[in-house]
Amino acid sequence: MMRPNPCALLDLVEAKTPASQRDFVRKAMQSANDVGGRLALANKVLPPLFVPDESAIEADRATDLLVITWYPTTGAGEAALAAREEWADQFRYRTYSTQPIMPFVLKINNAVLFTLGLFNRAATPRYEDQQQLQSLIATADIVQGVGIFEGNWAEQLELSNNQPIWMLNFLEYNEEANFEADVEYASTEPISGAKAYAEYGDRMATSLASVGGRIVWRSTAPKQLSGIDDGRWHEIAIATYPSAKALLTMYARPAYRAAHVYRNAGLARTRLVATQPITEE
């Protein structure tokens, strides 16, 4: 007998005050709990770093909250979504249904990252060392990708307050990897965008581990259920870092910059947003 496939709902919410953010989280969590699901993540959203295209700029700039709820079956997720009709008009948000990667797979991957990190730890600069921070920011501006770069790294450093960040990645793959900007990395035979992105994941693992980063969420086949049409996406992933400084330190590593070529080649569009857990007040 086949086991039912779990599903998740991911919400990008416009909620300007902490009270309205907590209200959305409470209602979404209750709807999930009522059908055997649970709250997986509730994070405030910092200003976007990359938006996928012009049509998404306004909505992405207005987003304040990221919420993910998990369900044991697709039917449970559909029931929770239907229950939201009682309060959905109180908020403005975009909802995506998606298929989460099994937690034990992430645990195995993160165990490997932890081991790699023990032997490849990279030092992050102190906030007092403004010269080194500015150097990292300059490097980060070089390591850009597909989409529209909206980022202000000095702002990200200030707003994140030297606390851990969760980087939300929406990913759309090229049908065929595009190495036009880095021809020397192209293989003799064409490869798919998905394969190029997987190569990026393998090559950047040591750099991610070196700054204490790990993957905390991966899901596939996202389907938008509400909000302004966002186009097609193939995967959603969230990586967490001890701080924005740690992320910038990773960007500065030559091994990461070499790996990043495969990310650019593999992706047609991306959304990249820093988030942090909401706190009780």
C-alpha positions in Angstrom: 0.0 0.0 0.0 1.4 3.4 -1.1 1.9 6.0 1.6 0.0 9.3 1.0 2.1 12.2 -0.2 2.4 15.1 2.2 1.9 18.6 0.9 2.6 22.1 2.1 1.1 25.6 1.7 3.5 28.5 1.4 2.1 32.0 2.0 3.7 35.4 1.2 1.6 37.8 3.2 1.2 41.6 3.3 0.9 42.3 7.0 2.4 45.6 8.2 2.2 45.3 11.9 3.4 42.6 14.3 -0.2 42.1 15.5 -1.5 41.5 12.0 1.4 39.1 11.3 0.6 37.1 14.5 -3.1 37.1 13.6 -2.4 35.5 10.2 0.0 32.9 11.7 -2.6 32.0 14.4 -5.4 31.6 11.8 -3.2 29.6 9.4 -1.9 27.4 12.2 -5.4 26.7 13.5 -6.6 25.7 10.0 -3.7 23.3 9.7 -4.1 21.8 13.2 -7.8 21.1 12.5 -6.9 18.7 9.7 -3.9 17.1 11.2 -1.3 19.5 9.8 1.1 21.8 11.6 2.9 25.1 11.3 6.3 24.6 9.8 7.6 28.2 9.6 6.6 31.7 10.4 9.1 34.4 9.5 9.1 38.1 8.9 10.4 39.2 5.5 13.3 41.6 4.9 13.4 43.8 1.7 13.9 41.5 -1.4 17.3 40.9 -2.8 16.2 39.4 -6.2 12.7 39.7 -7.7 11.9 37.5 -10.7 10.7 40.2 -13.1 9.0 43.6 -13.4 5.6 42.2 -12.7 6.6 40.9 -9.3 8.4 44.0 -8.0 5.4 45.7 -6.3 4.1 42.5 -4.6 7.5 41.4 -3.5 8.3 44.8 -2.0 5.0 44.7 -0.1 5.5 41.2 1.4 6.1 41.2 5.1 5.5 37.6 6.2 6.4 34.1 5.1 4.3 31.2 6.5 4.6 27.5 5.7 2.1 24.9 6.9 2.6 21.2 6.4 -0.1 18.6 5.8 0.0 14.7 5.9 -2.0 14.5 2.6 -3.0 16.6 -0.3 -6.6 16.2 0.9 -5.8 17.7 4.3 -4.1 20.7 2.6 -7.2 21.2 0.4 -9.4 21.1 3.5 -7.3 23.7 5.3 -7.3 25.9 2.3 -11.1 25.7 2.1 -11.4 26.6 5.8 -9.5 29.8 5.1 -12.5 31.2 3.2 -13.9 32.3 6.6 -11.1 34.8 7.1 -9.1 35.0 3.8 -10.5 38.4 2.9 -8.9 40.0 6.0 -5.5 39.7 4.4 -3.7 40.1 1.1 -1.4 37.2 0.3 -0.1 34.8 -2.3 -0.4 31.0 -1.6 1.5 28.2 -3.3 0.9 24.5 -2.8 4.1 22.4 -3.0 5.5 18.9 -2.3 8.0 19.0 0.6 11.2 16.9 0.4 11.1 14.3 3.2 12.6 15.6 6.5 15.0 12.6 6.8 16.6 13.5 3.5 17.3 17.0 4.8 18.7 15.6 8.0 21.1 13.4 6.2 22.3 16.3 4.0 22.7 18.6 7.0 24.7 16.0 8.9 27.1 15.9 5.9 27.2 19.7 5.9 28.0 19.7 9.7 30.9 17.3 9.2 32.2 19.4 6.3 32.0 22.5 8.4 34.1 21.0 11.2 37.1 20.9 8.8 36.4 24.0 6.7 35.3 26.7 9.0 35.6 30.3 7.6 35.9 33.3 9.9 33.3 36.0 9.6 34.3 39.7 10.2 33.3 41.7 13.3 30.7 44.4 12.8 33.4 46.9 14.0 35.6 46.0 11.0 33.8 48.2 8.5 36.6 47.9 5.9 36.2 44.2 5.7 32.4 44.4 5.7 32.5 46.8 2.8 34.9 44.4 1.0 32.4 41.6 1.4 29.5 43.8 0.2 31.5 44.6 -2.9 32.1 40.9 -3.5 28.4 40.1 -3.0 27.4 42.7 -5.6 29.6 40.8 -8.1 27.9 37.5 -7.3 24.6 38.3 -8.8 22.2 36.1 -10.6 19.2 36.0 -12.8 16.3 38.3 -12.1 16.2 41.9 -11.0 18.7 42.8 -8.3 16.9 44.8 -5.6 19.3 44.2 -2.8 21.0 46.6 -0.5 23.5 44.6 1.5 24.2 47.4 4.0 20.5 47.5 4.7 20.3 43.7 5.1 23.2 43.8 7.6 21.4 46.5 9.6 17.9 45.0 9.6 19.1 41.4 10.3 20.9 42.7 13.5 23.6 40.0 13.4 20.9 37.3 13.9 20.3 34.1 11.9 18.6 34.6 8.5 16.6 32.2 6.4 17.1 32.8 2.7 14.0 32.0 0.7 14.7 30.8 -2.9 12.1 30.4 -5.6 13.7 28.6 -8.5 12.7 28.2 -12.2 15.1 26.1 -14.3 16.2 26.8 -17.8 15.2 23.9 -20.1 18.9 23.8 -21.2 21.6 25.3 -19.1 22.9 28.6 -20.4 26.7 29.2 -20.0 26.9 32.1 -22.4 28.4 34.3 -19.7 30.9 31.6 -18.6 31.7 29.6 -21.7 34.7 28.0 -20.2 32.5 26.1 -17.8 30.2 24.6 -20.5 30.3 20.9 -21.0 30.8 19.4 -24.5 27.3 18.1 -24.4 24.3 20.3 -23.4 22.8 19.7 -20.0 19.5 20.7 -18.5 19.1 23.7 -16.2 18.0 21.3 -13.4 21.2 19.3 -13.8 23.3 22.5 -13.8 21.6 23.7 -10.6 22.2 20.3 -9.0 25.9 20.7 -9.9 25.8 24.1 -8.2 24.4 22.4 -5.0 27.2 19.8 -5.0 29.9 22.4 -5.6 28.8 24.9 -3.1 28.2 22.5 -0.2 31.6 23.0 1.4 31.3 26.8 1.2 27.8 26.6 2.8 29.1 24.4 5.6 32.2 26.6 6.1 30.0 29.4 7.4 27.6 27.3 9.4 24.8 27.3 6.8 22.3 24.5 6.2 19.2 23.7 4.1 16.1 23.8 6.2 13.4 23.4 3.6 13.1 22.0 0.1 9.9 21.4 -1.9 9.1 20.7 -5.5 6.3 21.3 -8.0 5.0 24.7 -6.6 1.6 25.6 -7.8 0.2 29.1 -7.2 -3.3 29.1 -5.7 -4.0 32.8 -5.0 -2.6 36.2 -5.6 -1.2 37.9 -8.7 0.0 35.3 -11.2 3.7 34.6 -10.5 4.5 32.3 -13.4 5.9 28.8 -13.2 8.3 27.6 -10.6 10.1 24.3 -10.2 11.4 24.3 -6.7 11.4 26.3 -3.4 14.3 26.1 -1.0 15.3 27.8 2.2 18.9 27.9 3.5 19.7 29.3 6.9 22.9 31.2 8.0 24.1 32.3 11.4 24.0 35.9 10.1 24.0 38.0 7.0 27.8 38.4 7.5 28.1 34.6 7.2 26.2 34.7 3.9 28.5 37.4 2.6 31.5 35.5 3.8 30.3 32.5 1.8 29.9 34.7 -1.3 33.5 35.9 -1.0 35.0 32.3 -1.1 36.5 31.5 -4.5 35.1 28.0 -4.4 31.6 29.4 -4.0 32.0 32.0 -6.8 33.1 29.2 -9.1 30.1 27.1 -8.1 27.8 30.1 -8.6 28.4 29.9 -12.4 26.3 26.7 -12.4 23.5 28.4 -10.5 23.3 31.2 -13.1 23.5 28.8 -16.0 20.7 26.6 -14.5 18.2 29.2 -13.6 15.7 31.1 -15.8 14.3 33.1 -12.9 14.7 33.4 -9.2 13.2 35.1 -6.1 15.7 35.6 -3.2 14.5 37.0 0.0 16.0 37.1 3.5 13.6 36.2 6.4 13.8 35.9 10.1 11.5 34.2 12.7 8.9 36.5 14.1 9.1 37.1 17.8 6.4 37.4 20.4 5.8 41.0 21.8 
